[in-house]
Amino acid sequence: MAGKKTDSGDESDARKVKQRGARRDLDALRDRRMRAAEMFAAGRRQIDVAVELEVSQQTASRWYRQWADGGREALEGAGRAGRRPRLDDTQIAAIREALLKGSQAHGFATGVWTLGRVAIVIERITGAHYGPTQTWTILRTRLGWSRQRPARRAVERDEDAIVAWRENEWPRIKK
């Protein structure tokens, strides 16, 4: 059974997927409903559909009512889940171009991007106001960017002295 521990102590694959919060495969769900519509059209009983497609009897019953009322089209589904994004692909492309120019090109004092600064640029370009959480979601999911931190280095850092120390002093100390 899903969610139960097996003799080896491992949880079933179905439970692991649910715990990770995997997104629903909308195409697979639609295909399963279409198979149910075919089975109903062929005269199969609801219980047969539930067993064969591995769904609950309530789900098979709901699908049957939808199929009986509206035919195959009633089981097509909405096509996507959740709210539609406020920003379309052309706006996301404009945001990407603006961010690639750097933060100083947008009037910020340093070259570091923060979520607040990115949100300001998004609002300037699109007129849509986003908080830090939504801004991070846009950067991560829509732009495919990850969090980066600048390396902290002293202004007085002397690269030539570091190379010389690694070549001369470190081998001597390492012995």
C-alpha positions in Angstrom: 0.0 0.0 0.0 1.1 3.5 -0.7 2.7 5.2 2.3 3.2 2.0 4.3 6.6 0.8 5.2 7.8 -2.4 3.5 9.7 -5.2 5.2 12.9 -3.5 4.2 11.9 -0.3 5.8 11.7 1.7 2.6 8.6 3.7 1.8 6.8 3.0 -1.5 7.6 5.1 -4.6 4.1 6.6 -4.6 4.6 8.0 -1.1 8.1 9.4 -1.9 6.7 11.3 -4.9 3.9 12.7 -2.8 6.4 13.8 -0.1 8.6 15.7 -2.6 5.6 17.6 -3.7 6.0 16.6 -7.3 3.9 18.5 -9.8 0.9 16.7 -11.4 1.4 15.3 -14.8 -1.6 16.9 -16.4 -1.2 15.0 -19.7 -1.1 11.6 -17.9 -4.2 12.5 -15.9 -6.0 13.6 -19.0 -5.0 10.3 -20.7 -6.4 8.3 -17.8 -9.7 10.2 -18.0 -9.9 9.5 -21.8 -9.3 5.8 -21.2 -12.2 5.9 -18.7 -14.4 7.6 -21.4 -13.5 4.8 -23.8 -14.3 2.2 -21.2 -17.7 3.8 -20.4 -18.5 4.0 -24.1 -17.7 0.3 -24.4 -20.2 -0.5 -21.6 -17.8 -1.2 -18.8 -19.0 -0.7 -15.2 -17.7 2.0 -12.9 -16.0 -0.5 -10.6 -14.1 -2.0 -13.6 -12.9 1.4 -14.5 -11.8 2.1 -10.9 -9.9 -1.1 -10.6 -8.2 -1.0 -14.0 -7.2 2.6 -13.9 -6.3 2.4 -10.2 -8.6 5.2 -9.0 -11.2 5.4 -6.2 -14.8 4.3 -6.8 -15.8 7.9 -6.1 -13.5 9.2 -8.9 -14.9 6.6 -11.3 -18.4 7.6 -10.3 -17.7 11.3 -10.8 -16.1 10.6 -14.2 -19.1 8.5 -15.2 -21.6 11.3 -14.3 -19.4 13.8 -16.3 -19.2 11.4 -19.2 -23.0 10.7 -19.2 -23.8 14.5 -19.0 -21.2 15.8 -21.5 -19.6 12.9 -23.3 -15.9 12.6 -23.9 -15.4 16.3 -24.0 -16.6 16.7 -20.4 -13.6 14.6 -19.3 -11.0 16.7 -21.2 -10.1 18.8 -18.3 -9.1 22.5 -17.9 -5.8 22.0 -19.6 -3.7 23.5 -16.9 -3.8 23.9 -13.1 -3.5 27.1 -11.1 -3.7 30.8 -11.8 -2.3 32.1 -15.1 0.9 34.0 -14.6 0.7 37.8 -14.7 3.8 38.1 -16.9 3.8 36.7 -20.4 6.9 35.3 -22.2 7.6 38.6 -24.0 7.6 40.5 -20.6 9.9 37.8 -19.1 12.3 38.2 -22.1 12.3 42.0 -21.5 13.1 41.5 -17.8 15.9 39.1 -18.7 17.5 41.7 -21.1 17.1 44.4 -18.5 18.7 42.3 -15.7 21.6 41.3 -18.0 22.5 45.0 -18.4 23.4 45.1 -14.7 22.0 46.9 -11.7 24.2 50.0 -12.2 22.5 50.5 -15.6 19.3 50.9 -13.7 20.6 53.5 -11.3 21.7 51.4 -8.4 24.9 52.2 -6.6 26.5 48.8 -6.7 26.6 46.0 -9.2 24.9 43.6 -6.9 21.3 42.4 -7.6 19.0 42.0 -4.6 15.4 40.7 -4.7 14.2 44.2 -3.9 16.2 45.7 -6.8 14.9 43.1 -9.2 11.4 43.7 -8.0 11.8 47.4 -8.7 13.1 46.7 -12.3 10.2 44.3 -12.9 7.7 47.0 -11.8 9.3 49.6 -14.0 9.2 47.3 -17.1 5.8 45.6 -16.6 3.9 47.7 -14.0 3.4 44.5 -11.9 4.3 44.8 -8.3 6.0 41.7 -6.8 7.3 41.0 -3.3 10.6 39.2 -2.6 9.1 35.7 -2.6 7.3 36.1 -6.0 10.4 37.9 -7.4 12.6 34.9 -6.4 10.0 32.6 -8.0 10.2 34.5 -11.3 14.1 34.4 -11.2 14.2 30.7 -10.4 11.3 29.2 -12.4 10.7 31.6 -15.3 14.3 32.8 -15.9 16.2 29.7 -14.7 18.5 31.7 -12.5 20.0 30.6 -9.2 21.2 32.5 -6.2 24.7 33.8 -6.5 26.9 35.5 -3.9 29.9 37.6 -4.8 33.2 36.4 -3.4 34.3 38.5 -0.5 37.8 39.6 -1.2 39.9 42.3 0.4 40.5 45.4 -1.7 44.2 45.1 -0.8 44.5 41.5 -2.2 47.7 41.0 -4.1 47.2 38.1 -6.6 50.9 38.0 -7.5 52.0 37.6 -3.9 49.4 34.8 -3.4 50.7 32.9 -6.4 54.3 33.3 -5.2 53.4 32.1 -1.7 51.6 29.0 -3.1 54.6 28.1 -5.3 57.4 28.8 -2.8 56.2 28.8 0.8 53.4 26.3 0.7 55.5 23.3 -0.5 58.1 24.1 2.2 55.4 24.3 5.0 53.5 21.3 3.7 56.5 18.9 4.2 
